[in-house]
Amino acid sequence: MRLVKMTHMLNEAKRNKWAVGHFNMINMEFAQAISEAANEANTPVILGVGEATIQYMGMDYVVAIANSAAKNSHVPIALHLDHGSSFAIIMKCIRAGFSSVMFDGSRYSMEENIRLTQKVVEAAHAAGVSVEGELGSIGGTEDDITIDEKNIQLPTAKEAIDFWRQTRVDALAVAVGTAHGMYKSEPNIRCDIIAEISANIDAPLVLHGGSGVKDSVIEDAIYSGIAKINVNTENQVAFTENIRRTLLNKSEIYDSRDFLREGRDAVKEMVKSKIKLFTMCKK
């Protein structure tokens, strides 16, 4: 198959009360693990790539690996720019072959976020690419960007509804109490706000910071209207811990393929468990 935009898979998920997993692709092993897990589960998946990963891997490698995953898949796969910071980087990704992009205008005022997001939507839709927008500030650290708790902003349902009506993004991430990274204490996720927003807009809602959230809370969020859930940290922890364990227990290993395979297998199992959770009510 070819890379696809997120629109169809997310709209189906919203209608039928399940969620598509967005898993960050850090390297080739992550791409293999994520796509293999999705194929075994017969469920579409989103390969998320942040700007730091593009800098690390190189744009050509990112797109080539994602295209290879899609070519060898019998389920739809989207290649999605995660937390795009500017119109310029978003256009580079679209030209390179990304099928979906996110513009993160959460650091701007409401008015400026709307204006910039509208610009991205116009350009991306003209190229047949789906767009995710973000409203409010999600705390924690991702791709070397940290937002302190004091700077977290939770928008009202009315603000989120107005934002969507003016931008018409294909998916909307709203800060509702989650954070990037692992949680030090149990998050208070506002499912009431999720439900109110979801009932008043056509676009599927996105939950960032899905790592470490209790299964019961994830289920409530999906039932309330979440159709896309981002997971990154738990996969990275599984990958690193399995490699560390392998190298400590098997000091004779020198072929990097031997320990990278262990990390890849750990990510695959983590992704499979998340897909199972996200699709419990899938028809």
BATORTI-740272 format. One record per residue: residue in one letter; x, y, z of N, C-alpha, C, O, CB in turn. Coordinates in steps of 0.05 Angstrom, whole numbers, padded with zeros to 5 digits, always signed. Atoms other than C-alpha are relative to their C-alpha. Glycine has a CB too. Layout:
// BATORTI-740272
AXYZXYZXYZXYZXYZ;...
***
This chain:
// BATORTI-740272
M+00017-00024+00000+00000+00000+00000+00017+00025+00000+00041+00024+00006-00019+00000+00024;R-00014-00026-00002+00019+00073-00005-00007+00013+00026-00027+00006+00039-00008+00019-00024;L+00006-00016-00024+00023+00121+00053-00027+00015-00004-00032+00024-00026+00022+00020+00006;V+00026-00013+00002-00046+00150+00067-00002+00022+00021+00012+00023+00041-00023-00021+00004;K+00005-00020-00020-00072+00211+00103-00017-00011+00022-00028-00033+00019-00013+00025-00013;M+00013+00011-00024-00104+00203+00171-00030+00001-00001-00044-00012+00015+00009+00015+00024;T+00029-00007-00001-00174+00227+00153-00019-00023+00003-00035-00024+00021-00007+00016-00024;H+00019+00022+00000-00210+00163+00137+00002-00017+00025-00018-00024+00037+00004-00017-00025;M-00003+00017-00023-00180+00121+00192-00010+00013+00026-00022-00001+00043+00029-00009+00003;L+00009-00014-00025-00194+00174+00246-00030+00004+00000-00042+00002+00022+00015+00026+00002;N+00029-00004+00000-00264+00188+00223-00015-00026+00006-00035-00026+00020-00009+00010-00028;E+00012+00026-00006-00280+00114+00225+00002-00006+00030-00016-00016+00042+00013-00023-00017;A-00004+00005-00028-00250+00109+00294-00019+00016+00018-00030+00006+00037+00029+00007+00008;K+00018-00017-00016-00291+00167+00320-00029-00011-00001-00043-00012+00019+00000+00029-00010;R+00027+00010+00003-00356+00138+00292-00004-00025+00017-00026-00029+00028-00006-00007-00029;N+00004+00026-00013-00344+00070+00323+00013-00003+00027+00016-00025+00038+00011-00021-00018;K-00010-00001-00028-00313+00090+00390+00025-00017+00004+00026-00034+00023-00021-00009+00019;W-00027+00011-00005-00241+00065+00382+00020+00021-00008+00013+00042-00017+00004-00027-00016;A-00020-00020+00005-00175+00100+00372+00023-00012-00016+00030-00035-00012+00011+00012+00026;V-00023+00008+00015-00118+00096+00323+00025+00008+00016+00027+00029+00027+00000+00014-00029;G-00025-00005-00014-00049+00091+00354+00020+00016-00017+00025+00010-00041+00013-00026+00008;H-00021-00016+00013+00003+00144+00336+00025-00007+00016+00028+00000+00040-00007+00031+00001;F-00024+00009-00013+00071+00115+00352+00024+00013-00014+00027+00012-00038+00003-00031+00000;N-00022-00014+00012+00135+00155+00342+00021-00019-00011+00029-00038+00001+00013+00018+00021;M-00021+00015+00014+00185+00127+00292+00027+00013+00006+00032+00035-00005-00006-00002-00030;I-00026-00011-00007+00255+00138+00321+00022-00009-00018+00041+00006-00023+00006-00007+00029;N-00020+00012+00018+00293+00093+00274-00013-00023-00016-00037-00026-00014+00025-00011+00016;M+00012+00022+00016+00284+00034+00227-00013-00021+00017-00034-00032+00010+00022-00012-00018;E+00011+00021-00017+00273-00015+00284-00028+00007+00010-00045-00010+00012+00019-00006+00023;F+00026-00009-00010+00215+00026+00311-00021-00002-00023-00043-00011-00018+00001+00029+00010;A+00018+00002+00023+00184+00030+00241-00008-00029-00005-00032-00035-00010+00012+00011-00025;Q+00006+00029+00004+00189-00046+00233-00019-00010+00022-00038-00024+00017+00026-00016+00000;A+00016+00009-00023+00160-00059+00303-00028+00010-00002-00047-00005+00002+00013+00009+00026;I+00026-00012+00001+00102-00011+00294-00017-00012-00023-00040-00019-00019+00002+00030-00003;S+00015+00010+00024+00082-00034+00224-00006-00030+00003-00028-00038-00005+00016+00005-00025;E+00005+00028-00004+00089-00108+00242-00023-00005+00020-00040-00021+00016+00025-00015+00009;A+00021+00002-00020+00045-00099+00303-00027+00007-00011-00047-00006-00006+00006+00018+00025;A+00025-00009+00013-00007-00062+00263-00011-00021-00019-00035-00026-00020+00004+00027-00014;N+00008+00020+00019-00009-00115+00209-00011-00025+00015-00031-00036+00006+00023-00008-00018;E+00010+00023-00015-00016-00171+00260-00027+00005+00013-00043-00013+00017+00020-00008+00021;A+00025-00007-00012-00073-00133+00293-00021+00008-00021-00044+00012-00014+00004+00023+00019;N+00017-00008+00022-00103-00116+00225-00014+00027+00006-00038+00031+00002-00022-00021-00004;T+00010-00026-00008-00110-00044+00247+00018+00022-00011+00042+00019-00011-00001+00003+00031;P-00016-00022+00011-00087+00022+00214+00017+00012+00022+00011+00011+00046-00018+00021-00013;V-00019-00012-00019-00030+00059+00247+00012+00025-00011+00013+00029-00035+00022-00021+00008;I-00012-00025+00008+00004+00126+00246+00029+00000+00010+00035-00004+00034-00015+00025+00012;L-00028-00003-00007+00080+00133+00244+00005+00030+00004+00004+00046-00014+00019-00011-00023;G-00005-00028-00007+00095+00198+00280+00030+00006+00000+00046-00010+00009-00011+00006+00028;V-00027-00009+00002+00159+00236+00267+00002+00029+00008-00010+00046-00004+00012-00005-00029;G-00004-00028-00008+00182+00298+00304+00024+00012-00014+00039-00002-00028+00005+00000+00030;E-00021-00014+00013+00231+00350+00280+00028-00010+00009+00047-00011-00007-00002+00030+00005;A-00026+00010-00010+00287+00322+00324+00007-00026-00014+00031-00031-00020-00001-00005+00030;T-00005+00025+00014+00280+00254+00290+00008+00005-00029+00025-00008-00040-00025-00018+00001;I-00007-00007+00027+00282+00286+00221+00030+00009-00001+00044+00002-00019-00018+00023-00011;Q-00027-00009-00002+00347+00320+00242+00019-00023+00005+00042-00023-00006+00004+00021+00022;Y-00017+00023-00007+00375+00255+00269+00002-00020-00023+00025-00028-00030-00012-00015+00024;M+00000+00020+00021+00355+00208+00212+00005+00012-00028+00017-00001-00045-00026-00015+00000;G+00000-00012+00027+00351+00256+00153-00027-00005-00013-00038-00026-00011+00023-00012-00017;M+00026+00001+00012+00288+00271+00115-00004-00024-00020-00024-00038-00019-00007+00026-00014;D+00003+00021+00020+00302+00222+00058-00002-00027+00013-00018-00044+00003+00024+00001-00018;Y+00002+00025-00014+00313+00164+00106-00027-00004+00013-00039-00026+00012+00023-00003+00021;V+00026+00001-00013+00250+00180+00145-00022-00009-00020-00037-00028-00015-00007+00027+00012;V+00021+00005+00019+00206+00180+00083+00004-00027-00013-00016-00041-00018+00000+00022-00021;A-00005+00026+00013+00240+00120+00051-00008-00023+00018-00020-00043+00008+00030-00002-00008;I+00007+00021-00019+00232+00077+00113-00031-00002+00003-00042-00024+00004+00013+00004+00027;A+00029+00000-00002+00159+00098+00121-00013-00012-00025-00032-00027-00023-00010+00028+00006;N+00011+00010+00025+00145+00084+00048+00004-00030-00002-00014-00045-00012+00013+00013-00024;S-00006+00029+00000+00177+00015+00055-00020-00014+00019-00030-00036+00012+00029-00006+00009;A+00019+00012-00019+00133+00000+00116-00028-00001-00013-00042-00021-00010-00001+00016+00026;A+00026+00000+00013+00071+00021+00077-00002-00020-00023-00023-00033-00026-00007+00028-00009;K+00000+00017+00023+00090-00018+00015-00004-00029+00009-00016-00045-00005+00026+00003-00015;N+00001+00027-00009+00097-00082+00056-00023-00005+00020-00024-00025+00033+00026-00007+00013;S+00022+00002-00019+00033-00071+00096-00027-00005-00014-00031+00004-00036-00002+00026+00016;H+00027+00004+00010-00038-00095+00085-00020+00018+00015-00044+00017+00010-00008-00029+00002;V+00017-00019-00014-00065-00042+00133+00009+00029-00007+00033+00032-00013+00000-00005+00030;P-00008-00027+00006-00065+00034+00121+00020+00011+00021+00017+00006+00045-00025+00018+00000;I-00021-00013-00017-00004+00072+00148+00002+00029-00009+00005+00034-00033+00027-00015-00002;A-00004-00028+00006+00002+00147+00153+00027+00008+00011+00036-00002+00032-00023+00017+00013;L-00025-00012-00010+00067+00185+00160-00006+00029+00008-00014+00045-00009+00023+00000-00022;H+00010-00025-00012+00053+00244+00206+00022+00016+00013+00037+00006+00029-00022-00006+00020;L-00018-00018-00014+00095+00304+00226-00012+00007+00027-00034+00017+00028+00005+00026-00017;D+00010-00004-00027+00088+00309+00301+00011+00027+00011+00035+00031+00010+00009-00023+00019;H-00007-00026-00012+00089+00379+00332+00017+00017-00019+00038+00027-00012+00015-00004+00026;G-00013-00018+00019+00109+00417+00270+00000+00029+00010-00021+00039+00018-00013-00001-00028;S-00003-00026-00013+00135+00484+00293-00004+00024-00018-00008+00047-00009+00026+00003+00013;S+00002-00022+00018+00130+00526+00230-00011-00008-00027-00012-00032-00033+00028+00013-00004;F+00010+00005+00026+00099+00532+00162+00022-00011-00018+00017-00028-00035-00012+00026-00013;A-00023+00008+00016+00168+00523+00131+00006-00030+00003+00009-00044-00017+00025+00016+00006;I-00006+00028-00004+00182+00455+00162-00024-00018-00009-00019-00039-00019+00005-00006+00030;I+00023+00015+00009+00111+00432+00147+00000-00003-00030-00005-00024-00041-00026+00014+00009;M-00002+00001+00029+00120+00449+00073+00022-00019-00009+00019-00033-00029+00003+00028-00012;K-00021+00018+00006+00186+00412+00072-00009-00029+00002-00003-00046-00014+00025+00004+00018;C+00010+00027-00005+00152+00350+00100-00021-00008-00022-00020-00031-00031-00013-00003+00028;I+00020+00006+00021+00094+00355+00050+00014-00006-00026+00007-00025-00040-00020+00023-00003;R-00015+00004+00025+00142+00361-00008+00016-00026+00000+00020-00038-00021+00019+00024-00006;A-00016+00024-00003+00183+00303+00018-00017-00025-00002-00006-00047-00008+00016+00000+00026;G+00017+00024+00003+00123+00256+00019-00016-00007+00025-00028-00029+00026+00016-00023-00008;F+00016+00005-00024+00091+00261+00089-00030+00000-00009-00038+00017-00025+00005+00021+00022;S+00028+00000+00007+00017+00243+00084-00018+00015+00019-00041+00019+00015-00010-00029-00002;S+00015-00015-00021-00003+00282+00146+00019+00018+00015+00042+00011+00018-00015-00020+00019;V-00017-00018-00015+00023+00340+00186-00015+00012+00024-00040+00014+00023+00011+00023-00018;M+00012-00014-00023+00011+00373+00253+00014+00027+00003+00038+00029+00002+00004-00017+00027;F-00011-00026-00007+00019+00447+00265-00006+00005+00029-00029+00006+00037-00011+00022-00018;D+00003-00005-00029+00031+00461+00339+00003+00030+00004+00025+00040+00008+00021-00016+00016;G+00000-00028-00004+00011+00533+00348-00007+00008+00029-00016+00030+00034-00019+00014-00019;S+00009-00004-00028-00002+00525+00423+00015+00022+00014+00005+00033+00034+00003-00026+00015;R-00015-00021-00013+00052+00576+00441-00009+00028-00008+00000+00048+00004+00030-00004-00006;Y+00009-00026+00009+00016+00631+00404-00027+00007+00013-00039-00010+00026-00003+00000-00031;S+00027-00008-00009-00046+00670+00423-00021-00015-00016-00015-00025-00038-00004+00031-00003;M+00022+00014+00014-00113+00640+00403-00003+00011-00029-00005-00004-00048-00026+00004+00015;E+00004-00013+00026-00120+00690+00345+00023-00008-00019+00018-00014-00043-00002+00030+00003;E-00022+00006+00017-00050+00677+00318+00002-00030-00006+00009-00037-00029+00027+00009+00013;N+00001+00028+00005-00056+00602+00326-00020-00007-00022-00015-00022-00040-00008-00015+00026;I+00020+00004+00021-00120+00604+00285+00010+00009-00027+00007-00005-00047-00026+00015+00007;R-00010-00010+00026-00088+00647+00231+00021-00018-00012+00019-00024-00036+00011+00029+00004;L-00021+00016+00010-00027+00604+00224-00010-00028-00007-00001-00040-00027+00023-00003+00020;T+00011+00026+00006-00066+00539+00227-00017+00001-00026-00016-00018-00042-00017-00010+00023;Q+00015-00003+00025-00113+00564+00172+00019-00001-00024+00012-00013-00045-00016+00026+00000;K-00019+00000+00022-00052+00576+00128+00011-00028-00006+00013-00035-00029+00024+00019+00007;V-00010+00027+00004-00026+00506+00140-00022-00018-00012-00016-00033-00031+00008-00012+00027;V+00022+00016+00010-00095+00475+00127-00003+00005-00030-00007-00014-00046-00026+00006+00015;E+00003-00007+00028-00101+00512+00061+00021-00013-00018+00015-00025-00038+00000+00031-00004;A-00023+00011+00016-00032+00490+00036-00001-00031+00000+00003-00043-00021+00026+00010+00010;A+00000+00029-00003-00037+00418+00062-00023-00013-00015-00019-00032-00030-00001-00008+00029;H+00023+00011+00013-00107+00405+00036+00003+00002-00031-00006-00016-00045-00025+00014+00008;A-00005-00002+00029-00086+00430-00033+00019-00022-00010+00017-00029-00033+00013+00028-00006;A-00019+00022+00007-00032+00376-00032-00011-00027+00007+00003-00047+00004+00027+00005+00014;G+00011+00025-00008-00079+00322-00007+00011-00011+00026+00011-00036+00029+00004-00020-00022;V-00012+00008-00025-00048+00320+00062-00018+00008+00023-00029+00030+00023+00028+00012+00003;S+00017-00006-00023-00087+00317+00128+00015+00017+00021+00040+00017+00021-00010-00026+00013;V-00012-00019-00019-00075+00367+00184-00012-00004+00028-00036-00007+00032-00005+00029-00009;E+00007+00000-00028-00076+00362+00260+00007+00027+00012+00029+00037+00007+00013-00023+00016;G-00006-00025-00013-00081+00426+00300+00001-00005+00030-00007-00026+00040-00021+00021-00006;E-00002+00003-00029-00067+00437+00374-00009+00026+00014-00002+00048+00005+00029-00007+00009;L+00009-00022-00016-00100+00482+00425+00006-00006+00029-00001-00027+00039-00030+00006-00005;G-00007+00004-00028-00074+00492+00496+00028-00012+00001+00038-00023-00018-00020-00018+00014;S-00028+00009-00004-00006+00472+00525+00000-00026+00015-00011-00028+00037+00016+00021+00014;I-00003+00026-00013+00010+00400+00542+00028-00001+00013+00048+00004-00001-00003-00023-00021;G-00025-00001-00015+00064+00395+00595+00019-00024-00006+00012-00042-00021-00005+00001+00029;G-00019+00022+00004+00125+00350+00598+00021+00006-00021+00024+00028-00030-00014-00025-00006;T-00022-00003+00019+00183+00338+00551-00003-00019-00023-00008-00043-00020+00027-00005+00014;E-00001+00016+00024+00184+00313+00479+00018+00013-00020+00016+00037-00025-00029-00005-00011;D-00018-00011+00019+00238+00320+00427+00016+00024+00010+00019+00044-00004-00014+00007-00026;D-00017-00020-00013+00280+00362+00475-00015+00027+00005-00002+00047+00012+00024+00006-00017;I+00016-00024-00006+00223+00413+00484-00015-00006+00026-00031-00025+00027-00020+00007-00024;T+00012+00003-00026+00199+00421+00556-00019+00023+00006-00012+00046+00002+00022-00002+00022;I+00019-00020-00009+00137+00457+00580-00006-00005+00030-00016-00026+00038-00027-00002-00016;D+00004+00002-00029+00134+00470+00655-00029+00000+00007-00046+00010-00008+00015+00022+00015;E+00028+00001-00009+00071+00457+00695-00013+00028+00001-00037+00031-00005-00002-00013+00027;K+00011-00027-00003+00063+00532+00707-00009+00012-00026-00025+00031-00027+00020+00018+00013;N+00007-00011+00026+00057+00543+00632-00021-00016-00014-00028-00010-00037+00025+00001-00017;I+00021+00016+00012+00004+00490+00619-00025+00016-00002-00034+00029+00017-00004-00026+00016;Q+00025-00015+00004-00059+00520+00590-00021-00020-00010-00018-00033-00030+00004+00023-00020;L+00023+00018+00008-00125+00481+00587-00022+00018-00011-00034+00033+00004-00010-00017+00024;P+00021-00017+00012-00174+00513+00538-00027-00010+00009-00031-00033+00018+00003+00000-00030;T+00027+00008-00005-00248+00512+00549-00011-00015-00024+00000-00014-00046-00018+00025+00007;A+00013+00014+00023-00294+00469+00506-00009+00020-00021-00006+00015-00045-00024-00016+00010;K+00009-00020+00019-00322+00532+00474+00024+00010-00017+00021+00013-00041-00013+00024+00015;E-00023-00009+00015-00252+00555+00454+00008-00021-00020+00015-00014-00043+00023+00006+00019;A-00007+00022+00019-00237+00487+00423-00019-00002-00023-00011-00005-00046+00001-00026+00015;I+00020+00001+00021-00302+00487+00385+00003+00023-00020+00001+00019-00044-00029+00000+00012;D-00004-00024+00017-00290+00558+00359+00025-00004-00017+00025+00003-00041+00002+00025+00017;F-00025+00004+00015-00219+00539+00339-00004-00018-00024+00005-00013-00046+00022-00012+00019;W+00005+00019+00022-00243+00480+00298-00017+00013-00022-00012+00009-00046-00013-00025+00010;R+00018-00012+00019-00299+00519+00265+00014+00020-00018+00007+00024-00041-00023+00013+00014;Q-00015-00020+00016-00249+00572+00241+00023-00013-00016+00031-00001-00036+00011+00021+00019;T-00023+00012+00014-00192+00525+00220-00007-00024-00017+00005-00029-00037+00020-00008+00020;R+00008+00024+00014-00228+00461+00198+00023-00020-00002+00027-00032-00023-00011+00006-00027;V-00020+00021+00000-00169+00417+00217-00013-00027-00001-00036-00031+00007+00018+00003+00025;D+00010+00027+00002-00177+00343+00204+00000-00015+00026-00015-00034+00030+00016-00015-00021;A-00001+00012-00026-00159+00325+00275+00009+00023+00019+00024+00040+00012+00020-00024+00002;L-00006-00022-00019-00154+00368+00338+00010-00011+00026-00003-00027+00040-00025+00017+00005;A-00012+00007-00026-00108+00358+00398-00006+00023+00019+00001+00046+00014+00031-00005-00003;V+00007-00020-00021-00135+00395+00459+00012-00008+00026+00010-00032+00034-00031+00003+00002;A-00012+00006-00026-00098+00399+00525-00023-00005+00020-00039+00012+00025+00018+00024+00010;V+00022+00008-00018-00143+00361+00574+00011-00012+00025-00003-00026+00040-00019-00019-00014;G-00012+00010-00025-00094+00343+00630+00022-00020-00003+00034-00029+00017-00021-00012+00016;T-00022+00019+00004-00043+00296+00598+00026+00015-00003+00027+00040-00003-00005-00017-00026;A-00027-00012+00002+00032+00308+00592+00018-00018-00016+00013-00043-00017+00012+00007+00027;H-00020+00017+00014+00090+00284+00549+00018-00012+00021+00024+00000+00042+00016+00017-00021;G-00018+00014-00018+00136+00234+00582-00016-00017+00020-00040-00021+00016+00017+00020+00016;M+00013+00016-00020+00120+00190+00642-00010+00017+00023+00003+00038+00029+00019-00022+00011;Y+00012-00016-00021+00076+00216+00698+00012-00006+00027+00018-00029+00034-00030-00005+00000;K-00009+00003-00028+00101+00229+00769-00024-00005+00018-00021-00017+00040+00015+00025+00009;S+00024+00006-00015+00029+00227+00794-00022-00004-00021-00019+00002-00044-00007+00024+00019;E+00022+00007+00018-00038+00205+00764-00012+00026-00012-00019+00044+00003-00021-00016+00015;P+00011-00024+00012-00062+00256+00713-00031+00001+00003-00044-00019+00005+00007+00000-00030;N+00029-00004-00001-00132+00286+00717-00009+00008-00028-00009+00031-00036-00007+00022+00021;I+00008-00004+00028-00158+00278+00646-00029+00007-00001-00046-00007+00009+00006-00025-00017;R+00027-00011+00000-00220+00319+00633-00017-00012-00022-00021-00001-00044+00001+00030-00004;C+00017+00014+00020-00265+00269+00596-00026+00015-00005-00038+00012-00026-00006-00028+00010;D+00024-00016+00004-00324+00316+00607+00004+00021-00022-00013+00026-00038-00008+00014+00026;I-00006-00020+00021-00290+00369+00564+00003-00014-00027-00006-00004-00047+00026+00015+00007;I-00003+00016+00025-00270+00316+00512-00028-00006-00012-00032-00002-00036+00015-00026+00006;A+00027+00007+00009-00343+00294+00507-00015+00024-00011-00028+00022-00032-00016-00013+00022;E+00014-00024+00009-00370+00365+00500+00011+00009-00027-00004+00016-00045+00002+00022+00021;I-00012-00009+00026-00320+00383+00445-00008-00019-00022-00016-00011-00044+00031+00002+00003;S+00005+00020+00020-00329+00318+00408-00029+00001-00011-00033-00004-00035+00005-00028+00010;A+00028-00001+00008-00405+00325+00406-00006+00024-00017-00027+00025-00030-00018+00001+00025;N+00006-00025+00014-00399+00394+00374+00018+00006-00024+00015+00027-00036+00002+00022+00019;I-00017-00004+00024-00346+00385+00320+00001-00027-00015-00004-00048-00004+00029+00009+00008;D-00002+00024+00017-00337+00336+00262+00027-00014+00003+00029-00038+00000-00005+00008-00029;A-00027+00011+00000-00262+00327+00271+00004-00019+00024-00006-00014+00045+00020+00022+00001;P-00008+00018-00022-00234+00269+00313+00018+00015+00019+00033+00033+00011+00013-00025-00010;L-00017-00012-00020-00199+00289+00377+00024-00017+00006+00023-00042+00003-00016+00005+00027;V-00026+00014-00004-00127+00271+00394+00009+00003+00029+00007+00025+00041+00021+00012-00019;L-00011-00001-00027-00097+00253+00461+00030-00003-00001+00040-00025-00008-00012-00023+00018;H-00029+00001-00002-00024+00270+00468+00008-00009+00028-00008-00007+00047+00013+00028-00007;G-00009+00008-00026+00017+00242+00525-00014-00025+00009-00022-00027+00032-00004+00021+00020;G+00014+00025-00007-00014+00172+00523+00017-00020+00016+00006-00039+00027-00009-00013-00024;S-00017+00019-00015+00046+00138+00556-00006+00002+00030-00006+00024+00042+00029+00006-00005;G+00003+00001-00029+00032+00116+00628-00027+00006+00010-00032+00006+00034+00019+00018+00012;V+00028-00006-00009-00042+00133+00629-00014-00027+00005-00011-00046-00010-00016+00017-00021;K+00014+00024-00007-00085+00080+00663-00018-00009-00022-00031+00007-00036-00016+00003+00026;D+00018+00011+00021-00123+00033+00617-00028+00010+00003-00041+00016-00017+00001-00030+00000;S+00028-00008-00004-00189+00052+00648-00005+00029-00008-00026+00036-00018-00007-00003+00030;V+00003-00028+00009-00176+00126+00635+00001+00002-00030-00014+00018-00042+00023+00017+00013;I-00001+00001+00030-00157+00111+00563-00027-00008-00011-00036+00004-00030+00022-00019-00009;E+00026+00009+00009-00222+00074+00555-00021+00022+00002-00037+00025-00016-00009-00025+00015;D+00019-00022-00004-00261+00132+00584+00004+00022-00021-00015+00033-00031+00002+00011+00028;A-00007-00021+00019-00225+00181+00538-00010-00007-00028-00020+00010-00042+00030+00005+00000;I+00010+00009+00026-00241+00139+00476-00030+00001-00001-00041+00011-00021+00010-00029-00005;Y+00030-00001+00000-00314+00132+00496-00010+00029-00001-00031+00034-00012-00010-00013+00026;S+00008-00028+00000-00316+00208+00506+00005+00014-00027-00007+00035-00032+00015+00015+00021;G-00004-00012+00027-00290+00222+00435+00028+00000-00010+00032+00010-00032-00010+00027+00001;I-00028+00001+00010-00215+00211+00430+00002-00022-00021-00007-00045-00017+00020-00006+00024;A-00003+00019+00022-00198+00177+00364+00029-00004-00009+00034-00021-00026-00016+00009-00024;K-00029+00003+00006-00122+00184+00361+00015+00004+00026+00011+00023+00040+00009+00021-00022;I-00015-00001-00025-00074+00170+00418+00029-00002-00006+00038-00021-00019-00009-00022+00020;N-00029-00001+00005+00000+00188+00417+00015-00014+00022+00011-00008+00046+00009+00029-00003;V-00017+00015-00019+00049+00140+00450+00029+00001-00010+00034-00005-00033-00010-00029+00004;N-00028-00001+00008+00124+00151+00450+00018-00010+00023+00034-00029+00019+00008+00028-00007;T-00018+00005-00022+00157+00147+00519+00001-00030+00007+00022-00041+00011-00007+00016+00024;E+00001+00029-00008+00134+00076+00536+00015-00017-00020+00028-00037-00012-00029-00009+00003;N-00015+00015+00020+00162+00050+00471+00030+00004+00003+00046-00015+00001-00009+00008-00028;Q-00028-00005-00003+00228+00084+00482+00012-00014+00025+00034-00024+00024+00005+00031+00002;V-00009+00013-00025+00233+00057+00553+00003-00030-00005+00023-00042+00003-00020+00005+00023;A-00001+00029+00006+00217-00014+00529+00024-00007-00018+00038-00027-00013-00026-00009-00014;F-00022+00004+00018+00268-00009+00473+00027+00001+00015+00043-00018+00012+00000+00021-00022;T-00025-00004-00014+00324+00017+00517+00005-00021+00022+00027-00031+00025+00002+00027+00012;E-00003+00019-00022+00311-00029+00576+00006-00028-00010+00022-00042+00003-00025+00000+00017;N-00005+00026+00011+00310-00091+00533+00029-00003-00010+00042-00023-00007-00020-00007-00021;I-00027+00000+00010+00375-00073+00500+00020+00000+00023+00040-00014+00022+00005+00025-00018;R-00018-00001-00023+00408-00055+00566+00001-00028+00014+00023-00037+00022-00010+00021+00021;R+00001+00027-00013+00385-00122+00596+00016-00020-00017+00031-00037-00006-00029-00009+00003;T-00013+00019+00018+00411-00160+00535+00031+00003+00002+00045-00016+00004-00009+00004-00028;L-00029-00005+00000+00480-00127+00537+00012-00007+00027+00035-00017+00029+00006+00029-00006;L-00010+00007-00027+00487-00138+00613+00001-00030+00003+00020-00041+00015-00018+00012+00021;N+00001+00029-00004+00468-00212+00608+00016-00015-00021+00022-00039-00017-00029-00009-00001;K-00014+00014+00022+00504-00228+00543+00024+00017-00008+00023+00030-00029-00018-00006-00024;S-00023-00017+00005+00572-00194+00546+00015-00008-00025+00031+00008-00035+00019-00001+00024;E-00014+00009+00024+00596-00234+00486-00011+00013-00026+00001+00011-00047-00001-00030-00002;I+00013-00012+00024+00549-00197+00438+00016+00024-00009+00023+00042+00006-00029+00009+00006;Y-00013-00023+00012+00584-00149+00391-00014+00009-00025-00011+00032-00034+00029-00006-00006;D+00015-00007+00024+00538-00151+00331-00024+00016+00008-00042+00006+00022-00008-00026-00016;S+00022-00018-00009+00491-00092+00339-00027-00010-00008-00047-00004+00004+00004+00028-00012;R+00025+00011+00008+00437-00129+00301-00013-00018+00022-00037-00020+00024+00002-00015-00026;D+00010+00018-00020+00431-00178+00358-00014+00014+00023-00035+00005+00032+00023-00016+00012;F+00014-00015-00022+00414-00126+00411-00021+00018-00010-00041+00024+00004+00020+00015+00017;L+00021-00016+00011+00375-00081+00365-00026-00016-00005-00048-00006-00003+00009+00014-00026;R+00023+00018+00004+00330-00140+00349-00016-00003+00026-00040-00004+00026+00010-00028-00010;E+00013+00002-00026+00316-00147+00423-00017+00025+00006-00039+00024+00016+00020-00005+00023;G+00015-00025-00004+00296-00074+00427-00024+00002-00017-00046+00011-00009+00018+00024-00005;R+00022+00000+00018+00253-00080+00366-00023-00017+00009-00047-00010+00008+00009-00008-00028;D+00020+00019-00009+00216-00140+00394-00015+00012+00024-00040+00008+00027+00012-00026+00008;A+00013-00012-00024+00202-00101+00459-00020+00021-00009-00042+00023+00002+00021+00012+00019;V+00018-00021+00010+00172-00043+00420-00025-00012-00013-00047-00003-00009+00015+00018-00020;K+00023+00013+00013+00129-00090+00379-00020-00010+00020-00044-00007+00016+00011-00024-00017;E+00018+00010-00020+00100-00122+00441-00015+00023+00014-00039+00021+00020+00015-00017+00021;M+00013-00023-00013+00086-00054+00472-00022+00012-00019-00044+00018-00010+00021+00022+00006;V+00019-00011+00020+00052-00029+00408-00024-00018-00002-00047-00009-00003+00013+00004-00027;K+00022+00019+00001+00010-00092+00404-00019+00003+00024-00043+00001+00021+00010-00029-00002;S+00017-00003-00024-00014-00082+00475-00016+00026-00001-00039+00026+00008+00017-00001+00025;K+00014-00025+00002-00032-00010+00461-00023-00001-00021-00045+00009-00016+00019+00023-00007;I+00020+00003+00020-00069-00027+00397-00024-00016+00011-00047-00009+00005+00011-00013-00025;K+00022+00016-00012-00109-00080+00434-00017+00017+00018-00042+00015+00018+00012-00024+00016;L+00015-00018-00018-00128-00028+00487-00017+00020-00016-00040+00025-00010+00019+00014+00019;F+00013-00022+00015-00146+00026+00436-00023-00010-00017-00041+00005-00024+00020+00014-00018;T+00020+00011+00018-00189-00021+00394-00019-00020+00013-00031-00036+00000+00013-00013-00023;M+00017+00019-00015-00227-00059+00448-00029+00000-00011-00042-00021-00012+00000+00006+00030;C+00028-00002+00010-00294-00034+00419-00002+00001-00030-00023+00006-00041-00014+00024+00012;K+00000-00002+00029-00273-00036+00346-00018-00022-00012-00018-00045-00003+00028-00003-00011;K+00018+00018+00013-00326-00068+00302+00013-00014-00024+00001-00030-00037-00025+00014-00009;
***
